[in-house]
Amino acid sequence: MWRELVTEFPDVELHDQATDDSLAGIESKFGQRTPISLREFLCHTDGIDAPHGTALVRDSEKILTVQETP
């Protein structure tokens, strides 16, 4: 589904799917299950980049580097 939607925008770059390890890492870091919609998305494509490297949707590695706010 996601890949079909994104093909409407020819300048975006889809990543390969996220690994099970990266998904488990996200859940471990935040201490909860990944929302179903995000998990489904990351299982299809691990992030979407626009021209010049702008991340439209962060990949799992970038999600893991997000700093939690108190």
C-alpha positions as CSV (number, residue, x, y, z in Angstrom):
1,M,0.0,0.0,0.0
2,W,2.7,2.5,1.0
3,R,4.8,1.9,-2.0
4,E,1.9,2.4,-4.3
5,L,1.0,5.7,-2.7
6,V,4.5,7.0,-2.8
7,T,4.9,6.2,-6.5
8,E,2.7,9.3,-7.1
9,F,5.8,11.3,-6.1
10,P,8.6,10.5,-8.5
11,D,11.4,12.3,-6.6
12,V,11.1,10.4,-3.4
13,E,13.4,7.5,-2.4
14,L,12.0,4.4,-0.6
15,H,14.3,2.5,1.7
16,D,14.4,-1.3,2.0
17,Q,12.2,-2.7,4.7
18,A,13.2,-2.5,8.4
19,T,14.8,-5.5,10.0
20,D,13.2,-7.4,12.9
21,D,16.1,-6.3,15.0
22,S,15.5,-2.6,14.4
23,L,11.8,-2.9,15.1
24,A,12.6,-4.8,18.3
25,G,15.1,-2.0,19.2
26,I,12.5,0.7,18.8
27,E,10.1,-1.2,21.1
28,S,12.8,-1.8,23.6
29,K,13.9,1.9,23.6
30,F,10.4,3.2,24.1
31,G,9.2,0.4,26.3
32,Q,6.0,-0.3,24.3
33,R,4.8,-2.0,21.2
34,T,5.3,-0.1,17.9
35,P,1.9,1.3,16.7
36,I,0.5,-1.1,14.1
37,S,0.4,1.5,11.3
38,L,4.1,2.4,11.9
39,R,5.1,-1.2,12.1
40,E,3.3,-2.0,8.8
41,F,4.9,1.0,7.2
42,L,8.4,0.1,8.3
43,C,7.9,-3.5,7.2
44,H,7.3,-2.2,3.7
45,T,9.8,0.6,3.6
46,D,12.2,1.7,6.2
47,G,11.7,5.4,5.7
48,I,11.1,7.8,2.8
49,D,13.5,10.5,1.6
50,A,12.8,13.5,-0.5
51,P,15.3,15.2,-2.8
52,H,18.5,16.4,-1.2
53,G,18.3,13.8,1.6
54,T,15.3,15.3,3.5
55,A,13.6,12.6,5.5
56,L,9.8,12.6,4.9
57,V,9.5,9.6,7.2
58,R,12.4,8.7,9.4
59,D,14.0,5.3,9.1
60,S,14.2,2.9,12.1
61,E,17.8,3.9,12.8
62,K,16.9,7.5,13.1
63,I,13.9,6.7,15.2
64,L,16.3,4.9,17.6
65,T,18.4,8.1,17.9
66,V,15.4,10.3,19.0
67,Q,15.9,11.9,22.3
68,E,13.1,11.4,24.8
69,T,11.7,14.6,26.4
70,P,11.1,14.6,30.1
